[in-house]
Amino acid sequence: MKIYKVFVSEEIQDAWDGNWWDEYFGHVVVADDEQEALEIALSKGLMVPENLVTVEEVDSSKKGIVMSDFNAG
Protein backbone atom coordinates (compact mmCIF):
# COMPACT_ATOMS: atom_id res chain seq x y z
CA MET A 1 0.00 0.00 0.00
CA LYS A 2 1.11 3.53 -0.78
CA ILE A 3 -0.14 7.02 0.05
CA TYR A 4 -1.34 9.22 -2.81
CA LYS A 5 -2.39 12.83 -3.11
CA VAL A 6 -5.29 12.97 -5.59
CA PHE A 7 -6.08 16.58 -6.41
CA VAL A 8 -6.92 19.30 -8.87
CA SER A 9 -4.20 21.89 -9.44
CA GLU A 10 -4.73 25.52 -8.53
CA GLU A 11 -4.64 26.41 -12.23
CA ILE A 12 -7.58 24.09 -12.92
CA GLN A 13 -9.44 25.43 -9.88
CA ASP A 14 -8.95 28.99 -11.12
CA ALA A 15 -10.21 28.01 -14.57
CA TRP A 16 -13.44 26.71 -12.97
CA ASP A 17 -13.91 30.17 -11.42
CA GLY A 18 -16.55 28.86 -9.06
CA ASN A 19 -17.30 28.79 -5.36
CA TRP A 20 -16.23 25.21 -4.62
CA TRP A 21 -15.44 23.59 -1.28
CA ASP A 22 -11.88 22.31 -0.71
CA GLU A 23 -12.97 18.68 -0.40
CA TYR A 24 -14.05 18.76 -4.03
CA PHE A 25 -10.46 19.43 -5.07
CA GLY A 26 -8.38 16.82 -3.26
CA HIS A 27 -8.06 13.75 -1.09
CA VAL A 28 -5.20 11.84 0.50
CA VAL A 29 -5.73 8.17 -0.33
CA VAL A 30 -4.10 4.88 0.71
CA ALA A 31 -4.15 2.47 -2.22
CA ASP A 32 -2.14 -0.15 -4.08
CA ASP A 33 -1.51 2.05 -7.14
CA GLU A 34 -2.36 5.37 -8.81
CA GLN A 35 -5.40 4.03 -10.65
CA GLU A 36 -6.93 2.62 -7.46
CA ALA A 37 -6.21 5.91 -5.66
CA LEU A 38 -8.03 7.80 -8.41
CA GLU A 39 -11.01 5.43 -8.28
CA ILE A 40 -11.28 5.74 -4.49
CA ALA A 41 -11.06 9.55 -4.60
CA LEU A 42 -13.70 9.81 -7.32
CA SER A 43 -16.01 7.44 -5.43
CA LYS A 44 -15.62 9.45 -2.19
CA GLY A 45 -16.52 12.87 -3.48
CA LEU A 46 -13.77 14.26 -5.70
CA MET A 47 -16.18 16.27 -7.83
CA VAL A 48 -14.28 16.99 -11.03
CA PRO A 49 -13.86 15.19 -14.35
CA GLU A 50 -11.24 12.44 -14.23
CA ASN A 51 -9.14 14.08 -16.96
CA LEU A 52 -8.54 17.13 -14.72
CA VAL A 53 -7.19 15.14 -11.76
CA THR A 54 -3.53 14.80 -10.79
CA VAL A 55 -2.33 11.77 -8.79
CA GLU A 56 1.01 11.97 -6.97
CA GLU A 57 2.61 9.45 -4.65
CA VAL A 58 3.45 10.95 -1.25
CA ASP A 59 7.05 10.55 -0.12
CA SER A 60 6.50 9.37 3.45
CA SER A 61 10.16 9.95 4.30
CA LYS A 62 9.60 13.73 4.17
CA LYS A 63 7.92 15.72 6.92
CA GLY A 64 5.21 18.23 6.13
CA ILE A 65 1.56 18.76 5.34
CA VAL A 66 0.22 16.57 2.56
CA MET A 67 -2.95 18.58 2.02
CA SER A 68 -4.76 21.14 4.11
CA ASP A 69 -8.53 21.47 4.47
CA PHE A 70 -9.60 24.55 6.39
CA ASN A 71 -13.26 23.54 6.05
CA ALA A 72 -12.80 20.27 7.95
CA GLY A 73 -14.80 19.65 11.05
C-alpha positions as a printed NumPy array, in Angstrom:
array([[  0.   ,   0.   ,   0.   ],
       [  1.106,   3.526,  -0.778],
       [ -0.139,   7.017,   0.047],
       [ -1.337,   9.222,  -2.805],
       [ -2.389,  12.828,  -3.112],
       [ -5.288,  12.971,  -5.587],
       [ -6.08 ,  16.578,  -6.406],
       [ -6.918,  19.304,  -8.872],
       [ -4.196,  21.888,  -9.445],
       [ -4.727,  25.525,  -8.526],
       [ -4.638,  26.411, -12.231],
       [ -7.585,  24.087, -12.923],
       [ -9.439,  25.429,  -9.878],
       [ -8.949,  28.988, -11.123],
       [-10.209,  28.012, -14.57 ],
       [-13.442,  26.714, -12.971],
       [-13.913,  30.173, -11.424],
       [-16.551,  28.855,  -9.06 ],
       [-17.303,  28.794,  -5.355],
       [-16.229,  25.211,  -4.617],
       [-15.435,  23.59 ,  -1.28 ],
       [-11.877,  22.308,  -0.71 ],
       [-12.968,  18.676,  -0.397],
       [-14.049,  18.76 ,  -4.032],
       [-10.463,  19.431,  -5.069],
       [ -8.382,  16.821,  -3.259],
       [ -8.055,  13.75 ,  -1.093],
       [ -5.195,  11.836,   0.496],
       [ -5.733,   8.166,  -0.325],
       [ -4.104,   4.885,   0.714],
       [ -4.149,   2.474,  -2.223],
       [ -2.138,  -0.149,  -4.083],
       [ -1.511,   2.048,  -7.144],
       [ -2.361,   5.374,  -8.807],
       [ -5.405,   4.028, -10.651],
       [ -6.93 ,   2.624,  -7.464],
       [ -6.214,   5.91 ,  -5.656],
       [ -8.028,   7.802,  -8.409],
       [-11.01 ,   5.429,  -8.281],
       [-11.279,   5.742,  -4.494],
       [-11.059,   9.552,  -4.603],
       [-13.704,   9.812,  -7.318],
       [-16.012,   7.438,  -5.43 ],
       [-15.623,   9.447,  -2.19 ],
       [-16.521,  12.87 ,  -3.476],
       [-13.772,  14.259,  -5.701],
       [-16.183,  16.27 ,  -7.83 ],
       [-14.277,  16.992, -11.03 ],
       [-13.86 ,  15.192, -14.354],
       [-11.241,  12.442, -14.225],
       [ -9.142,  14.078, -16.961],
       [ -8.539,  17.133, -14.72 ],
       [ -7.191,  15.139, -11.757],
       [ -3.528,  14.804, -10.786],
       [ -2.333,  11.774,  -8.793],
       [  1.01 ,  11.974,  -6.973],
       [  2.611,   9.453,  -4.65 ],
       [  3.45 ,  10.951,  -1.254],
       [  7.047,  10.552,  -0.123],
       [  6.498,   9.367,   3.449],
       [ 10.165,   9.949,   4.299],
       [  9.599,  13.73 ,   4.17 ],
       [  7.922,  15.724,   6.918],
       [  5.209,  18.231,   6.13 ],
       [  1.556,  18.764,   5.343],
       [  0.217,  16.572,   2.565],
       [ -2.954,  18.583,   2.017],
       [ -4.759,  21.14 ,   4.114],
       [ -8.528,  21.473,   4.471],
       [ -9.604,  24.548,   6.391],
       [-13.265,  23.541,   6.046],
       [-12.804,  20.267,   7.946],
       [-14.797,  19.648,  11.054]])
